[in-house]
Amino acid sequence: MADIKEYFQGWKCPKCGSSSFIIEEHSLTGTGLTRLLDWEAYEYVALICGRCGYTEFYSKKVIGGIKEGTRLLDLLFG
């Protein structure tokens, strides 16, 4: 999580201008086989403004927050 916090250092809310934020991690299933197997194939980071609650979602693939070994473990052990 430290790497993700560093990625958003200096972030300001586009709605209210606050620099206070909360980070939440979310995993979602896709369609087809990933849904059938309940494999959470898509991982996102929610950046939530600490003042007004405005939320932005970022793909962990793009910001570099996915560790490839965790995908295989998630598939095997759900």
mmCIF file of the N, C-alpha and C atoms, coordinates in Angstrom:
data_MODEL
# 
_entry.id   MODEL 
# 
loop_
_atom_site.group_PDB 
_atom_site.id 
_atom_site.type_symbol 
_atom_site.label_atom_id 
_atom_site.label_alt_id 
_atom_site.label_comp_id 
_atom_site.label_asym_id 
_atom_site.label_entity_id 
_atom_site.label_seq_id 
_atom_site.pdbx_PDB_ins_code 
_atom_site.Cartn_x 
_atom_site.Cartn_y 
_atom_site.Cartn_z 
_atom_site.occupancy 
_atom_site.B_iso_or_equiv 
_atom_site.pdbx_formal_charge 
_atom_site.auth_seq_id 
_atom_site.auth_comp_id 
_atom_site.auth_asym_id 
_atom_site.auth_atom_id 
_atom_site.pdbx_PDB_model_num 
ATOM 1   N N  . MET A 1 1  ? 0.828   -1.207  0.000   1.00 0.00 ? 1  MET A N  1 
ATOM 2   C CA . MET A 1 1  ? 0.000   0.000   0.000   1.00 0.00 ? 1  MET A CA 1 
ATOM 3   C C  . MET A 1 1  ? 0.861   1.256   0.000   1.00 0.00 ? 1  MET A C  1 
ATOM 4   N N  . ALA A 1 2  ? 2.073   1.163   0.536   1.00 0.00 ? 2  ALA A N  1 
ATOM 5   C CA . ALA A 1 2  ? 2.937   2.348   0.586   1.00 0.00 ? 2  ALA A CA 1 
ATOM 6   C C  . ALA A 1 2  ? 3.239   2.870   -0.813  1.00 0.00 ? 2  ALA A C  1 
ATOM 7   N N  . ASP A 1 3  ? 3.484   1.965   -1.774  1.00 0.00 ? 3  ASP A N  1 
ATOM 8   C CA . ASP A 1 3  ? 3.753   2.390   -3.143  1.00 0.00 ? 3  ASP A CA 1 
ATOM 9   C C  . ASP A 1 3  ? 2.558   3.128   -3.733  1.00 0.00 ? 3  ASP A C  1 
ATOM 10  N N  . ILE A 1 4  ? 1.368   2.660   -3.433  1.00 0.00 ? 4  ILE A N  1 
ATOM 11  C CA . ILE A 1 4  ? 0.158   3.294   -3.957  1.00 0.00 ? 4  ILE A CA 1 
ATOM 12  C C  . ILE A 1 4  ? -0.005  4.687   -3.353  1.00 0.00 ? 4  ILE A C  1 
ATOM 13  N N  . LYS A 1 5  ? 0.250   4.828   -2.055  1.00 0.00 ? 5  LYS A N  1 
ATOM 14  C CA . LYS A 1 5  ? 0.168   6.151   -1.422  1.00 0.00 ? 5  LYS A CA 1 
ATOM 15  C C  . LYS A 1 5  ? 1.163   7.117   -2.051  1.00 0.00 ? 5  LYS A C  1 
ATOM 16  N N  . GLU A 1 6  ? 2.356   6.620   -2.339  1.00 0.00 ? 6  GLU A N  1 
ATOM 17  C CA . GLU A 1 6  ? 3.365   7.465   -2.983  1.00 0.00 ? 6  GLU A CA 1 
ATOM 18  C C  . GLU A 1 6  ? 2.912   7.903   -4.368  1.00 0.00 ? 6  GLU A C  1 
ATOM 19  N N  . TYR A 1 7  ? 2.234   7.019   -5.082  1.00 0.00 ? 7  TYR A N  1 
ATOM 20  C CA . TYR A 1 7  ? 1.745   7.338   -6.425  1.00 0.00 ? 7  TYR A CA 1 
ATOM 21  C C  . TYR A 1 7  ? 0.808   8.544   -6.398  1.00 0.00 ? 7  TYR A C  1 
ATOM 22  N N  . PHE A 1 8  ? 0.000   8.644   -5.347  1.00 0.00 ? 8  PHE A N  1 
ATOM 23  C CA . PHE A 1 8  ? -0.990  9.716   -5.260  1.00 0.00 ? 8  PHE A CA 1 
ATOM 24  C C  . PHE A 1 8  ? -0.522  10.915  -4.432  1.00 0.00 ? 8  PHE A C  1 
ATOM 25  N N  . GLN A 1 9  ? 0.740   10.931  -4.052  1.00 0.00 ? 9  GLN A N  1 
ATOM 26  C CA . GLN A 1 9  ? 1.271   12.061  -3.290  1.00 0.00 ? 9  GLN A CA 1 
ATOM 27  C C  . GLN A 1 9  ? 1.071   13.342  -4.101  1.00 0.00 ? 9  GLN A C  1 
ATOM 28  N N  . GLY A 1 10 ? 0.533   14.358  -3.464  1.00 0.00 ? 10 GLY A N  1 
ATOM 29  C CA . GLY A 1 10 ? 0.271   15.629  -4.139  1.00 0.00 ? 10 GLY A CA 1 
ATOM 30  C C  . GLY A 1 10 ? -1.102  15.712  -4.791  1.00 0.00 ? 10 GLY A C  1 
ATOM 31  N N  . TRP A 1 11 ? -1.919  14.644  -4.657  1.00 0.00 ? 11 TRP A N  1 
ATOM 32  C CA . TRP A 1 11 ? -3.257  14.634  -5.247  1.00 0.00 ? 11 TRP A CA 1 
ATOM 33  C C  . TRP A 1 11 ? -4.134  15.696  -4.598  1.00 0.00 ? 11 TRP A C  1 
ATOM 34  N N  . LYS A 1 12 ? -4.958  16.348  -5.384  1.00 0.00 ? 12 LYS A N  1 
ATOM 35  C CA . LYS A 1 12 ? -5.958  17.300  -4.879  1.00 0.00 ? 12 LYS A CA 1 
ATOM 36  C C  . LYS A 1 12 ? -7.303  16.928  -5.477  1.00 0.00 ? 12 LYS A C  1 
ATOM 37  N N  . CYS A 1 13 ? -8.335  16.986  -4.664  1.00 0.00 ? 13 CYS A N  1 
ATOM 38  C CA . CYS A 1 13 ? -9.685  16.670  -5.116  1.00 0.00 ? 13 CYS A CA 1 
ATOM 39  C C  . CYS A 1 13 ? -10.117 17.682  -6.182  1.00 0.00 ? 13 CYS A C  1 
ATOM 40  N N  . PRO A 1 14 ? -10.584 17.211  -7.335  1.00 0.00 ? 14 PRO A N  1 
ATOM 41  C CA . PRO A 1 14 ? -11.024 18.134  -8.380  1.00 0.00 ? 14 PRO A CA 1 
ATOM 42  C C  . PRO A 1 14 ? -12.336 18.845  -8.041  1.00 0.00 ? 14 PRO A C  1 
ATOM 43  N N  . LYS A 1 15 ? -13.050 18.363  -7.035  1.00 0.00 ? 15 LYS A N  1 
ATOM 44  C CA . LYS A 1 15 ? -14.330 18.979  -6.651  1.00 0.00 ? 15 LYS A CA 1 
ATOM 45  C C  . LYS A 1 15 ? -14.173 20.052  -5.577  1.00 0.00 ? 15 LYS A C  1 
ATOM 46  N N  . CYS A 1 16 ? -13.423 19.736  -4.503  1.00 0.00 ? 16 CYS A N  1 
ATOM 47  C CA . CYS A 1 16 ? -13.342 20.681  -3.380  1.00 0.00 ? 16 CYS A CA 1 
ATOM 48  C C  . CYS A 1 16 ? -11.928 21.198  -3.112  1.00 0.00 ? 16 CYS A C  1 
ATOM 49  N N  . GLY A 1 17 ? -10.908 20.610  -3.765  1.00 0.00 ? 17 GLY A N  1 
ATOM 50  C CA . GLY A 1 17 ? -9.537  21.079  -3.597  1.00 0.00 ? 17 GLY A CA 1 
ATOM 51  C C  . GLY A 1 17 ? -8.787  20.506  -2.407  1.00 0.00 ? 17 GLY A C  1 
ATOM 52  N N  . SER A 1 18 ? -9.424  19.638  -1.635  1.00 0.00 ? 18 SER A N  1 
ATOM 53  C CA . SER A 1 18 ? -8.770  19.046  -0.466  1.00 0.00 ? 18 SER A CA 1 
ATOM 54  C C  . SER A 1 18 ? -7.644  18.101  -0.897  1.00 0.00 ? 18 SER A C  1 
ATOM 55  N N  . SER A 1 19 ? -6.608  18.019  -0.084  1.00 0.00 ? 19 SER A N  1 
ATOM 56  C CA . SER A 1 19 ? -5.533  17.063  -0.360  1.00 0.00 ? 19 SER A CA 1 
ATOM 57  C C  . SER A 1 19 ? -5.614  15.853  0.573   1.00 0.00 ? 19 SER A C  1 
ATOM 58  N N  . SER A 1 20 ? -6.664  15.781  1.382   1.00 0.00 ? 20 SER A N  1 
ATOM 59  C CA . SER A 1 20 ? -6.888  14.654  2.284   1.00 0.00 ? 20 SER A CA 1 
ATOM 60  C C  . SER A 1 20 ? -7.625  13.548  1.523   1.00 0.00 ? 20 SER A C  1 
ATOM 61  N N  . PHE A 1 21 ? -7.110  12.315  1.601   1.00 0.00 ? 21 PHE A N  1 
ATOM 62  C CA . PHE A 1 21 ? -7.774  11.230  0.886   1.00 0.00 ? 21 PHE A CA 1 
ATOM 63  C C  . PHE A 1 21 ? -7.642  9.910   1.620   1.00 0.00 ? 21 PHE A C  1 
ATOM 64  N N  . ILE A 1 22 ? -8.516  8.986   1.247   1.00 0.00 ? 22 ILE A N  1 
ATOM 65  C CA . ILE A 1 22 ? -8.535  7.627   1.767   1.00 0.00 ? 22 ILE A CA 1 
ATOM 66  C C  . ILE A 1 22 ? -8.346  6.709   0.567   1.00 0.00 ? 22 ILE A C  1 
ATOM 67  N N  . ILE A 1 23 ? -7.586  5.642   0.734   1.00 0.00 ? 23 ILE A N  1 
ATOM 68  C CA . ILE A 1 23 ? -7.389  4.668   -0.336  1.00 0.00 ? 23 ILE A CA 1 
ATOM 69  C C  . ILE A 1 23 ? -8.051  3.359   0.064   1.00 0.00 ? 23 ILE A C  1 
ATOM 70  N N  . GLU A 1 24 ? -8.859  2.810   -0.844  1.00 0.00 ? 24 GLU A N  1 
ATOM 71  C CA . GLU A 1 24 ? -9.461  1.494   -0.654  1.00 0.00 ? 24 GLU A CA 1 
ATOM 72  C C  . GLU A 1 24 ? -9.126  0.643   -1.865  1.00 0.00 ? 24 GLU A C  1 
ATOM 73  N N  . GLU A 1 25 ? -8.852  -0.630  -1.642  1.00 0.00 ? 25 GLU A N  1 
ATOM 74  C CA . GLU A 1 25 ? -8.564  -1.546  -2.742  1.00 0.00 ? 25 GLU A CA 1 
ATOM 75  C C  . GLU A 1 25 ? -9.790  -2.408  -3.002  1.00 0.00 ? 25 GLU A C  1 
ATOM 76  N N  . HIS A 1 26 ? -10.114 -2.595  -4.294  1.00 0.00 ? 26 HIS A N  1 
ATOM 77  C CA . HIS A 1 26 ? -11.286 -3.366  -4.698  1.00 0.00 ? 26 HIS A CA 1 
ATOM 78  C C  . HIS A 1 26 ? -10.908 -4.363  -5.781  1.00 0.00 ? 26 HIS A C  1 
ATOM 79  N N  . SER A 1 27 ? -11.506 -5.551  -5.722  1.00 0.00 ? 27 SER A N  1 
ATOM 80  C CA . SER A 1 27 ? -11.327 -6.568  -6.755  1.00 0.00 ? 27 SER A CA 1 
ATOM 81  C C  . SER A 1 27 ? -12.698 -6.926  -7.303  1.00 0.00 ? 27 SER A C  1 
ATOM 82  N N  . LEU A 1 28 ? -12.770 -7.086  -8.614  1.00 0.00 ? 28 LEU A N  1 
ATOM 83  C CA . LEU A 1 28 ? -14.038 -7.381  -9.272  1.00 0.00 ? 28 LEU A CA 1 
ATOM 84  C C  . LEU A 1 28 ? -13.881 -8.570  -10.203 1.00 0.00 ? 28 LEU A C  1 
ATOM 85  N N  . THR A 1 29 ? -14.953 -9.337  -10.353 1.00 0.00 ? 29 THR A N  1 
ATOM 86  C CA . THR A 1 29 ? -14.947 -10.400 -11.347 1.00 0.00 ? 29 THR A CA 1 
ATOM 87  C C  . THR A 1 29 ? -15.309 -9.798  -12.689 1.00 0.00 ? 29 THR A C  1 
ATOM 88  N N  . GLY A 1 30 ? -14.979 -10.507 -13.733 1.00 0.00 ? 30 GLY A N  1 
ATOM 89  C CA . GLY A 1 30 ? -15.343 -10.072 -15.079 1.00 0.00 ? 30 GLY A CA 1 
ATOM 90  C C  . GLY A 1 30 ? -16.595 -10.798 -15.525 1.00 0.00 ? 30 GLY A C  1 
ATOM 91  N N  . THR A 1 31 ? -16.624 -11.122 -16.802 1.00 0.00 ? 31 THR A N  1 
ATOM 92  C CA . THR A 1 31 ? -17.746 -11.881 -17.350 1.00 0.00 ? 31 THR A CA 1 
ATOM 93  C C  . THR A 1 31 ? -17.240 -13.254 -17.754 1.00 0.00 ? 31 THR A C  1 
ATOM 94  N N  . GLY A 1 32 ? -18.146 -14.140 -18.051 1.00 0.00 ? 32 GLY A N  1 
ATOM 95  C CA . GLY A 1 32 ? -17.767 -15.460 -18.543 1.00 0.00 ? 32 GLY A CA 1 
ATOM 96  C C  . GLY A 1 32 ? -17.100 -16.313 -17.492 1.00 0.00 ? 32 GLY A C  1 
ATOM 97  N N  . LEU A 1 33 ? -15.951 -16.879 -17.863 1.00 0.00 ? 33 LEU A N  1 
ATOM 98  C CA . LEU A 1 33 ? -15.268 -17.849 -17.012 1.00 0.00 ? 33 LEU A CA 1 
ATOM 99  C C  . LEU A 1 33 ? -14.821 -17.258 -15.681 1.00 0.00 ? 33 LEU A C  1 
ATOM 100 N N  . THR A 1 34 ? -14.355 -16.013 -15.672 1.00 0.00 ? 34 THR A N  1 
ATOM 101 C CA . THR A 1 34 ? -13.915 -15.422 -14.405 1.00 0.00 ? 34 THR A CA 1 
ATOM 102 C C  . THR A 1 34 ? -15.080 -15.269 -13.436 1.00 0.00 ? 34 THR A C  1 
ATOM 103 N N  . ARG A 1 35 ? -16.255 -14.984 -13.959 1.00 0.00 ? 35 ARG A N  1 
ATOM 104 C CA . ARG A 1 35 ? -17.427 -14.883 -13.088 1.00 0.00 ? 35 ARG A CA 1 
ATOM 105 C C  . ARG A 1 35 ? -17.840 -16.260 -12.592 1.00 0.00 ? 35 ARG A C  1 
ATOM 106 N N  . LEU A 1 36 ? -17.819 -17.241 -13.489 1.00 0.00 ? 36 LEU A N  1 
ATOM 107 C CA . LEU A 1 36 ? -18.199 -18.604 -13.127 1.00 0.00 ? 36 LEU A CA 1 
ATOM 108 C C  . LEU A 1 36 ? -17.281 -19.159 -12.041 1.00 0.00 ? 36 LEU A C  1 
ATOM 109 N N  . LEU A 1 37 ? -15.992 -18.891 -12.156 1.00 0.00 ? 37 LEU A N  1 
ATOM 110 C CA . LEU A 1 37 ? -15.018 -19.377 -11.174 1.00 0.00 ? 37 LEU A CA 1 
ATOM 111 C C  . LEU A 1 37 ? -14.882 -18.459 -9.965  1.00 0.00 ? 37 LEU A C  1 
ATOM 112 N N  . ASP A 1 38 ? -15.599 -17.347 -9.986  1.00 0.00 ? 38 ASP A N  1 
ATOM 113 C CA . ASP A 1 38 ? -15.510 -16.340 -8.929  1.00 0.00 ? 38 ASP A CA 1 
ATOM 114 C C  . ASP A 1 38 ? -14.065 -15.867 -8.767  1.00 0.00 ? 38 ASP A C  1 
ATOM 115 N N  . TRP A 1 39 ? -13.396 -15.674 -9.890  1.00 0.00 ? 39 TRP A N  1 
ATOM 116 C CA . TRP A 1 39 ? -12.015 -15.200 -9.917  1.00 0.00 ? 39 TRP A CA 1 
ATOM 117 C C  . TRP A 1 39 ? -12.022 -13.696 -10.101 1.00 0.00 ? 39 TRP A C  1 
ATOM 118 N N  . GLU A 1 40 ? -11.487 -12.994 -9.145  1.00 0.00 ? 40 GLU A N  1 
ATOM 119 C CA . GLU A 1 40 ? -11.474 -11.534 -9.188  1.00 0.00 ? 40 GLU A CA 1 
ATOM 120 C C  . GLU A 1 40 ? -10.334 -11.090 -10.089 1.00 0.00 ? 40 GLU A C  1 
ATOM 121 N N  . ALA A 1 41 ? -10.664 -10.916 -11.370 1.00 0.00 ? 41 ALA A N  1 
ATOM 122 C CA . ALA A 1 41 ? -9.653  -10.675 -12.394 1.00 0.00 ? 41 ALA A CA 1 
ATOM 123 C C  . ALA A 1 41 ? -9.264  -9.214  -12.528 1.00 0.00 ? 41 ALA A C  1 
ATOM 124 N N  . TYR A 1 42 ? -10.058 -8.324  -11.991 1.00 0.00 ? 42 TYR A N  1 
ATOM 125 C CA . TYR A 1 42 ? -9.796  -6.898  -12.156 1.00 0.00 ? 42 TYR A CA 1 
ATOM 126 C C  . TYR A 1 42 ? -9.598  -6.258  -10.795 1.00 0.00 ? 42 TYR A C  1 
ATOM 127 N N  . GLU A 1 43 ? -8.498  -5.547  -10.647 1.00 0.00 ? 43 GLU A N  1 
ATOM 128 C CA . GLU A 1 43 ? -8.183  -4.925  -9.367  1.00 0.00 ? 43 GLU A CA 1 
ATOM 129 C C  . GLU A 1 43 ? -8.072  -3.420  -9.536  1.00 0.00 ? 43 GLU A C  1 
ATOM 130 N N  . TYR A 1 44 ? -8.709  -2.708  -8.624  1.00 0.00 ? 44 TYR A N  1 
ATOM 131 C CA . TYR A 1 44 ? -8.756  -1.252  -8.691  1.00 0.00 ? 44 TYR A CA 1 
ATOM 132 C C  . TYR A 1 44 ? -8.418  -0.637  -7.343  1.00 0.00 ? 44 TYR A C  1 
ATOM 133 N N  . VAL A 1 45 ? -8.005  0.605   -7.396  1.00 0.00 ? 45 VAL A N  1 
ATOM 134 C CA . VAL A 1 45 ? -7.791  1.411   -6.208  1.00 0.00 ? 45 VAL A CA 1 
ATOM 135 C C  . VAL A 1 45 ? -8.819  2.530   -6.256  1.00 0.00 ? 45 VAL A C  1 
ATOM 136 N N  . ALA A 1 46 ? -9.564  2.688   -5.167  1.00 0.00 ? 46 ALA A N  1 
ATOM 137 C CA . ALA A 1 46 ? -10.498 3.808   -5.052  1.00 0.00 ? 46 ALA A CA 1 
ATOM 138 C C  . ALA A 1 46 ? -9.812  4.894   -4.239  1.00 0.00 ? 46 ALA A C  1 
ATOM 139 N N  . LEU A 1 47 ? -9.733  6.076   -4.805  1.00 0.00 ? 47 LEU A N  1 
ATOM 140 C CA . LEU A 1 47 ? -9.163  7.237   -4.127  1.00 0.00 ? 47 LEU A CA 1 
ATOM 141 C C  . LEU A 1 47 ? -10.344 8.116   -3.724  1.00 0.00 ? 47 LEU A C  1 
ATOM 142 N N  . ILE A 1 48 ? -10.564 8.255   -2.422  1.00 0.00 ? 48 ILE A N  1 
ATOM 143 C CA . ILE A 1 48 ? -11.750 8.929   -1.898  1.00 0.00 ? 48 ILE A CA 1 
ATOM 144 C C  . ILE A 1 48 ? -11.337 10.200  -1.175  1.00 0.00 ? 48 ILE A C  1 
ATOM 145 N N  . CYS A 1 49 ? -11.935 11.310  -1.554  1.00 0.00 ? 49 CYS A N  1 
ATOM 146 C CA . CYS A 1 49 ? -11.639 12.582  -0.899  1.00 0.00 ? 49 CYS A CA 1 
ATOM 147 C C  . CYS A 1 49 ? -12.090 12.510  0.554   1.00 0.00 ? 49 CYS A C  1 
ATOM 148 N N  . GLY A 1 50 ? -11.211 12.904  1.456   1.00 0.00 ? 50 GLY A N  1 
ATOM 149 C CA . GLY A 1 50 ? -11.509 12.882  2.886   1.00 0.00 ? 50 GLY A CA 1 
ATOM 150 C C  . GLY A 1 50 ? -12.468 13.970  3.325   1.00 0.00 ? 50 GLY A C  1 
ATOM 151 N N  . ARG A 1 51 ? -12.695 14.961  2.480   1.00 0.00 ? 51 ARG A N  1 
ATOM 152 C CA . ARG A 1 51 ? -13.600 16.048  2.834   1.00 0.00 ? 51 ARG A CA 1 
ATOM 153 C C  . ARG A 1 51 ? -14.996 15.868  2.223   1.00 0.00 ? 51 ARG A C  1 
ATOM 154 N N  . CYS A 1 52 ? -15.075 15.680  0.904   1.00 0.00 ? 52 CYS A N  1 
ATOM 155 C CA . CYS A 1 52 ? -16.390 15.667  0.248   1.00 0.00 ? 52 CYS A CA 1 
ATOM 156 C C  . CYS A 1 52 ? -16.840 14.283  -0.208  1.00 0.00 ? 52 CYS A C  1 
ATOM 157 N N  . GLY A 1 53 ? -15.941 13.292  -0.198  1.00 0.00 ? 53 GLY A N  1 
ATOM 158 C CA . GLY A 1 53 ? -16.314 11.936  -0.579  1.00 0.00 ? 53 GLY A CA 1 
ATOM 159 C C  . GLY A 1 53 ? -16.224 11.639  -2.069  1.00 0.00 ? 53 GLY A C  1 
ATOM 160 N N  . TYR A 1 54 ? -15.801 12.611  -2.866  1.00 0.00 ? 54 TYR A N  1 
ATOM 161 C CA . TYR A 1 54 ? -15.622 12.373  -4.298  1.00 0.00 ? 54 TYR A CA 1 
ATOM 162 C C  . TYR A 1 54 ? -14.679 11.185  -4.475  1.00 0.00 ? 54 TYR A C  1 
ATOM 163 N N  . THR A 1 55 ? -15.007 10.279  -5.405  1.00 0.00 ? 55 THR A N  1 
ATOM 164 C CA . THR A 1 55 ? -14.234 9.052   -5.573  1.00 0.00 ? 55 THR A CA 1 
ATOM 165 C C  . THR A 1 55 ? -13.770 8.881   -7.011  1.00 0.00 ? 55 THR A C  1 
ATOM 166 N N  . GLU A 1 56 ? -12.516 8.489   -7.167  1.00 0.00 ? 56 GLU A N  1 
ATOM 167 C CA . GLU A 1 56 ? -11.950 8.144   -8.465  1.00 0.00 ? 56 GLU A CA 1 
ATOM 168 C C  . GLU A 1 56 ? -11.419 6.719   -8.370  1.00 0.00 ? 56 GLU A C  1 
ATOM 169 N N  . PHE A 1 57 ? -11.599 5.943   -9.439  1.00 0.00 ? 57 PHE A N  1 
ATOM 170 C CA . PHE A 1 57 ? -11.081 4.580   -9.491  1.00 0.00 ? 57 PHE A CA 1 
ATOM 171 C C  . PHE A 1 57 ? -9.920  4.510   -10.469 1.00 0.00 ? 57 PHE A C  1 
ATOM 172 N N  . TYR A 1 58 ? -8.860  3.787   -10.065 1.00 0.00 ? 58 TYR A N  1 
ATOM 173 C CA . TYR A 1 58 ? -7.676  3.609   -10.892 1.00 0.00 ? 58 TYR A CA 1 
ATOM 174 C C  . TYR A 1 58 ? -7.368  2.123   -11.004 1.00 0.00 ? 58 TYR A C  1 
ATOM 175 N N  . SER A 1 59 ? -7.030  1.682   -12.196 1.00 0.00 ? 59 SER A N  1 
ATOM 176 C CA . SER A 1 59 ? -6.646  0.295   -12.420 1.00 0.00 ? 59 SER A CA 1 
ATOM 177 C C  . SER A 1 59 ? -5.274  0.041   -11.805 1.00 0.00 ? 59 SER A C  1 
ATOM 178 N N  . LYS A 1 60 ? -5.163  -1.043  -11.041 1.00 0.00 ? 60 LYS A N  1 
ATOM 179 C CA . LYS A 1 60 ? -3.865  -1.391  -10.457 1.00 0.00 ? 60 LYS A CA 1 
ATOM 180 C C  . LYS A 1 60 ? -2.857  -1.767  -11.541 1.00 0.00 ? 60 LYS A C  1 
ATOM 181 N N  . LYS A 1 61 ? -3.334  -2.240  -12.698 1.00 0.00 ? 61 LYS A N  1 
ATOM 182 C CA . LYS A 1 61 ? -2.419  -2.551  -13.802 1.00 0.00 ? 61 LYS A CA 1 
ATOM 183 C C  . LYS A 1 61 ? -1.684  -1.296  -14.241 1.00 0.00 ? 61 LYS A C  1 
ATOM 184 N N  . VAL A 1 62 ? -2.395  -0.198  -14.285 1.00 0.00 ? 62 VAL A N  1 
ATOM 185 C CA . VAL A 1 62 ? -1.826  1.056   -14.770 1.00 0.00 ? 62 VAL A CA 1 
ATOM 186 C C  . VAL A 1 62 ? -0.891  1.683   -13.741 1.00 0.00 ? 62 VAL A C  1 
ATOM 187 N N  . ILE A 1 63 ? -1.288  1.671   -12.472 1.00 0.00 ? 63 ILE A N  1 
ATOM 188 C CA . ILE A 1 63 ? -0.464  2.335   -11.456 1.00 0.00 ? 63 ILE A CA 1 
ATOM 189 C C  . ILE A 1 63 ? 0.576   1.411   -10.836 1.00 0.00 ? 63 ILE A C  1 
ATOM 190 N N  . GLY A 1 64 ? 0.595   0.145   -11.251 1.00 0.00 ? 64 GLY A N  1 
ATOM 191 C CA . GLY A 1 64 ? 1.649   -0.771  -10.811 1.00 0.00 ? 64 GLY A CA 1 
ATOM 192 C C  . GLY A 1 64 ? 1.429   -1.388  -9.455  1.00 0.00 ? 64 GLY A C  1 
ATOM 193 N N  . GLY A 1 65 ? 0.195   -1.547  -9.022  1.00 0.00 ? 65 GLY A N  1 
ATOM 194 C CA . GLY A 1 65 ? -0.067  -2.108  -7.704  1.00 0.00 ? 65 GLY A CA 1 
ATOM 195 C C  . GLY A 1 65 ? -0.407  -3.579  -7.691  1.00 0.00 ? 65 GLY A C  1 
ATOM 196 N N  . ILE A 1 66 ? -0.227  -4.279  -8.824  1.00 0.00 ? 66 ILE A N  1 
ATOM 197 C CA . ILE A 1 66 ? -0.553  -5.703  -8.874  1.00 0.00 ? 66 ILE A CA 1 
ATOM 198 C C  . ILE A 1 66 ? 0.726   -6.519  -8.795  1.00 0.00 ? 66 ILE A C  1 
ATOM 199 N N  . LYS A 1 67 ? 0.728   -7.482  -7.915  1.00 0.00 ? 67 LYS A N  1 
ATOM 200 C CA . LYS A 1 67 ? 1.827   -8.436  -7.847  1.00 0.00 ? 67 LYS A CA 1 
ATOM 201 C C  . LYS A 1 67 ? 1.332   -9.686  -8.570  1.00 0.00 ? 67 LYS A C  1 
ATOM 202 N N  . GLU A 1 68 ? 2.005   -10.067 -9.642  1.00 0.00 ? 68 GLU A N  1 
ATOM 203 C CA . GLU A 1 68 ? 1.525   -11.126 -10.525 1.00 0.00 ? 68 GLU A CA 1 
ATOM 204 C C  . GLU A 1 68 ? 1.286   -12.454 -9.809  1.00 0.00 ? 68 GLU A C  1 
ATOM 205 N N  . GLY A 1 69 ? 2.063   -12.787 -8.808  1.00 0.00 ? 69 GLY A N  1 
ATOM 206 C CA . GLY A 1 69 ? 1.873   -14.038 -8.093  1.00 0.00 ? 69 GLY A CA 1 
ATOM 207 C C  . GLY A 1 69 ? 0.540   -14.115 -7.368  1.00 0.00 ? 69 GLY A C  1 
ATOM 208 N N  . THR A 1 70 ? -0.012  -12.982 -6.987  1.00 0.00 ? 70 THR A N  1 
ATOM 209 C CA . THR A 1 70 ? -1.281  -12.991 -6.261  1.00 0.00 ? 70 THR A CA 1 
ATOM 210 C C  . THR A 1 70 ? -2.429  -13.416 -7.150  1.00 0.00 ? 70 THR A C  1 
ATOM 211 N N  . ARG A 1 71 ? -2.344  -13.190 -8.449  1.00 0.00 ? 71 ARG A N  1 
ATOM 212 C CA . ARG A 1 71 ? -3.412  -13.607 -9.368  1.00 0.00 ? 71 ARG A CA 1 
ATOM 213 C C  . ARG A 1 71 ? -3.540  -15.125 -9.391  1.00 0.00 ? 71 ARG A C  1 
ATOM 214 N N  . LEU A 1 72 ? -2.418  -15.830 -9.470  1.00 0.00 ? 72 LEU A N  1 
ATOM 215 C CA . LEU A 1 72 ? -2.442  -17.284 -9.496  1.00 0.00 ? 72 LEU A CA 1 
ATOM 216 C C  . LEU A 1 72 ? -2.976  -17.832 -8.179  1.00 0.00 ? 72 LEU A C  1 
ATOM 217 N N  . LEU A 1 73 ? -2.537  -17.273 -7.068  1.00 0.00 ? 73 LEU A N  1 
ATOM 218 C CA . LEU A 1 73 ? -3.030  -17.718 -5.765  1.00 0.00 ? 73 LEU A CA 1 
ATOM 219 C C  . LEU A 1 73 ? -4.524  -17.481 -5.630  1.00 0.00 ? 73 LEU A C  1 
ATOM 220 N N  . ASP A 1 74 ? -5.019  -16.359 -6.147  1.00 0.00 ? 74 ASP A N  1 
ATOM 221 C CA . ASP A 1 74 ? -6.447  -16.072 -6.086  1.00 0.00 ? 74 ASP A CA 1 
ATOM 222 C C  . ASP A 1 74 ? -7.232  -17.083 -6.915  1.00 0.00 ? 74 ASP A C  1 
ATOM 223 N N  . LEU A 1 75 ? -6.697  -17.465 -8.062  1.00 0.00 ? 75 LEU A N  1 
ATOM 224 C CA . LEU A 1 75 ? -7.364  -18.451 -8.904  1.00 0.00 ? 75 LEU A CA 1 
ATOM 225 C C  . LEU A 1 75 ? -7.417  -19.804 -8.212  1.00 0.00 ? 75 LEU A C  1 
ATOM 226 N N  . LEU A 1 76 ? -6.317  -20.207 -7.587  1.00 0.00 ? 76 LEU A N  1 
ATOM 227 C CA . LEU A 1 76 ? -6.252  -21.517 -6.957  1.00 0.00 ? 76 LEU A CA 1 
ATOM 228 C C  . LEU A 1 76 ? -7.056  -21.612 -5.665  1.00 0.00 ? 76 LEU A C  1 
ATOM 229 N N  . PHE A 1 77 ? -7.022  -20.559 -4.865  1.00 0.00 ? 77 PHE A N  1 
ATOM 230 C CA . PHE A 1 77 ? -7.629  -20.630 -3.538  1.00 0.00 ? 77 PHE A CA 1 
ATOM 231 C C  . PHE A 1 77 ? -8.850  -19.749 -3.352  1.00 0.00 ? 77 PHE A C  1 
ATOM 232 N N  . GLY A 1 78 ? -9.193  -18.960 -4.375  1.00 0.00 ? 78 GLY A N  1 
ATOM 233 C CA . GLY A 1 78 ? -10.377 -18.096 -4.322  1.00 0.00 ? 78 GLY A CA 1 
ATOM 234 C C  . GLY A 1 78 ? -10.256 -17.096 -3.268  1.00 0.00 ? 78 GLY A C  1 
# 
